[in-house]
Amino acid sequence: MIRLILTRTLLFALPFALYGAWFALMRLRAKTPGPHTPWTVLIVAGLALVAASFIYVGLTEGESISGVYVAPHVENGKIVPGHVEKVR
């Protein structure tokens, strides 16, 4: 779970880090960047990256939905969690 949270946090922070690197590079070249930081653009870009990661994970991970769902049940005194059995 911490990996997922850390990944999403880093994806959100990526546009800010890139802007900071660009800003530092412009200061080294003695060119003054614009007077305002584009906060709205940075936040929207970060949220778009996080949303894209949710879509990617939703499409690529998880069990197959083709098959027969078996509800959770008790078998030999142990609880067997619900799962999808593949159709043969």
C-alpha positions as CSV (number, residue, x, y, z in Angstrom):
1,M,0.0,0.0,0.0
2,I,2.8,2.4,0.8
3,R,4.3,1.7,-2.6
4,L,1.1,2.9,-4.3
5,I,0.9,6.0,-2.2
6,L,4.6,6.8,-2.8
7,T,4.2,6.2,-6.5
8,R,1.2,8.5,-6.8
9,T,3.0,11.2,-4.7
10,L,6.1,11.1,-6.9
11,L,3.9,11.3,-10.0
12,F,2.2,14.3,-8.6
13,A,5.5,16.0,-7.7
14,L,7.2,15.3,-11.1
15,P,5.9,18.5,-12.8
16,F,7.1,20.6,-9.9
17,A,10.5,19.0,-9.9
18,L,10.8,19.5,-13.7
19,Y,9.8,23.2,-13.3
20,G,12.3,23.6,-10.5
21,A,15.1,22.1,-12.6
22,W,14.1,24.4,-15.5
23,F,14.0,27.4,-13.2
24,A,17.5,26.6,-11.8
25,L,18.9,26.2,-15.3
26,M,17.5,29.6,-16.3
27,R,19.0,31.3,-13.3
28,L,22.4,29.8,-14.2
29,R,22.1,31.2,-17.7
30,A,21.3,34.6,-16.2
31,K,17.9,34.7,-17.9
32,T,15.1,35.6,-15.6
33,P,12.0,33.5,-16.1
34,G,8.5,35.0,-16.0
35,P,7.4,36.6,-12.8
36,H,4.7,34.1,-11.9
37,T,5.0,30.4,-11.2
38,P,2.4,28.5,-13.2
39,W,0.8,26.8,-10.2
40,T,-2.4,25.9,-12.0
41,V,-0.6,24.2,-14.9
42,L,1.7,22.3,-12.5
43,I,-1.2,21.1,-10.4
44,V,-3.3,20.0,-13.4
45,A,-0.3,18.2,-14.9
46,G,0.4,16.4,-11.6
47,L,-3.3,15.4,-11.3
48,A,-3.3,14.2,-14.9
49,L,-0.3,12.0,-14.2
50,V,-2.0,10.5,-11.1
51,A,-5.3,9.9,-13.1
52,A,-3.3,8.2,-15.9
53,S,-1.7,5.9,-13.3
54,F,-5.1,5.0,-12.0
55,I,-6.3,4.2,-15.5
56,Y,-3.2,2.2,-16.3
57,V,-3.5,0.1,-13.1
58,G,-7.2,-0.5,-13.6
59,L,-6.6,-1.8,-17.1
60,T,-3.5,-3.9,-16.4
61,E,-3.9,-5.4,-13.0
62,G,-6.5,-7.6,-11.3
63,E,-8.1,-11.0,-12.1
64,S,-9.7,-11.9,-15.3
65,I,-13.5,-11.4,-15.3
66,S,-14.2,-14.3,-17.6
67,G,-15.2,-17.3,-15.6
68,V,-17.6,-18.3,-12.8
69,Y,-17.5,-16.4,-9.5
70,V,-17.3,-18.6,-6.4
71,A,-18.6,-16.8,-3.3
72,P,-16.6,-17.0,0.0
73,H,-17.4,-20.2,1.8
74,V,-16.2,-22.5,4.7
75,E,-14.4,-25.6,3.6
76,N,-13.0,-28.1,6.2
77,G,-13.3,-25.4,8.9
78,K,-11.3,-22.8,7.0
79,I,-12.7,-19.7,5.2
80,V,-12.0,-19.8,1.4
81,P,-12.2,-16.3,0.0
82,G,-14.3,-15.5,-3.0
83,H,-12.6,-16.0,-6.4
84,V,-13.2,-16.4,-10.1
85,E,-12.7,-19.9,-11.5
86,K,-11.8,-20.1,-15.2
87,V,-14.2,-21.7,-17.5
88,R,-12.7,-24.8,-19.1
